[in-house]
Amino acid sequence: MARAATTTDAFNAIAEPRRRQILDLLTIGEMSVNELVESMPISQPQVSKHLTVLKEVGLVCSRPNGRQRMYRIQAEALRPVHDWLKDYERLWNQRLDRLDDYLDEIQGKDKK
């Protein structure tokens, strides 16, 4: 069975846990490949490969800094993921509000 392309969009790119970990690290600020490697339990070639995928879908960009490349997150590229998740966030908020109301109700009965 052929593997699905991982570079088609943000959803496919962030499906891989190591790429999400790289994005998490880049929320702190710009980092070089070597700094990312120091923070992760994978090799430099693997980090570079993941950065290539993230760059191809626009989730990260890079700039030269001497002999290194500095990577930073492009958060606006996550907009499709955010837009898709907001309906689920609304659903969970409604459910948690109902749970909160129910807990208030049963706590009120216990006090009587």
N, C-alpha and C positions, 0 to 999 in steps of 0.2 A: 504494500500500500504506500502510495506517495505521501510524503510529508507536506503539510500545508505551509505556504510561505509565511515567514514570520515578519516580513518587512512591509506588509501591505498597509497596515494602519496601527494606530496606537493600541487598540484592543489586543491585537496579536502580539505586538511588541511587549506589552506589560504582562502578558500571560506567563512569561518566564520569570520565576522567582529571583534569579540573579539580576535581571534587568531592573526589576522593581527595587532591589537592594541598591543598585547603582543610583537610581533616581532618588531614593531616600537619602543617600549620602550627599548627592548634589544639592539637596534642599538646604544644606548647611552653607554652601557657597561653591565657588569654582574650585575644581580639583584637577590635578594632572593624573595621567594613567597610573603613575607610580604611587601617588597618594591613595587612589582607589584600591590598588593592589594591596597596599599595607592594611587597608580596612576590611579586606575580604579574604576568605579562605580559598581563593582560586588564583590561577597563574596570570601573568601579564598578557599572554596571548588570548586567554579566555576573556579577560576584561576588555581588551581591545576589540575582540569580535562582538561582544555585547554592545560596546559603544558604537560600533559601526551600524548595527541594527537600529539602535536608538537614534542615531544621527540621520539615517535614511528616512525614518518616519517623522523627523522633525522634533523629537522629544528632547534632544540635546543639540548644542552647537559647540564649536570649538574655535579657539584662536591661538595663534602661535605665541609662545613666550620663550624666546631663546631657542633652545633645542627641544623644548617640550611643547605639548599642546595642552591648553587648559580647557576643560569641559565645564559647561554650565547647563542647567536645566532650562528648557523652553516650556514653561508651564502652560502657555496658551494652547499648545498642541494636545493637552489633556482635556480640552473643552468637550470633545465628543463623549469621552468617558464620564465626565461630570454631568453632562446633560442627560445621559442615559441613566445614571445612578440617582438623579434627583427624584424621580418618581418612586424609587424604592425607599429613599430617605423619607419621603412624605408618608409612604405606607407604614414604615416602622415607627415614625413619630406618632401617627394615629394609634397604632397598636399600643405603644408605650403609654400614651395619654389615657387610653381605656384601662390599661393595667393600673396606672396610678389612681384613676377614679375608683376602680374596684378596691384597691388596697385602702384607700381613704374610707370607703364605705364599710368594709369589714372591720377596720380599726375603730370606727365610730360605734359599731354594734358591740364590740368588745368592751368599750368604756361604759356602756349603759348597764 
